[in-house]
Amino acid sequence: MKISLEKVRKPRELGPNEEIAWFTQTLGLESKRDKQKIVFKIFSELVKEIKIGNGLSSEELSQRLKLSRTTIIHHLNKLINSGLIIKHS
C-alpha cells in the first residue's frame, strides 16, 4: 500500500454553503453516487445547530431532510468514522 498526501488549496471567497461543500468533497466524504448531496446536507444542518449551541439527533435530521433514519445513520457513521463529528448519548 502506498500512502501520499495531496496539497489542496481552498478557493477564495466562498459562501458558507460552498465552503461546506468544498470541505466535504476535499475530505472525500461525498461520492459520485451521492446525487442528493446527503453528506453536505447533514453536515450543513449540524453546523447550523452548533453555531447556536445545539446538536441534532438522527431522528431530527431525518425529519428535517425528509430522508429515512437508516440513510441518515449511514452518512452520520461516515462523518463519525472520519473524526469530523462525535456521537453523544
Secondary structure, 3 states (H helix, E strand, C coil): CCCCCCCCCCCCCCCHHHHHHHHHHHCCCCCCCCCCCHHHHHHHHHHHHHHCCCCCCHHHHHHHHCCCHHHHHHHHHHHHHCCCCCCCC
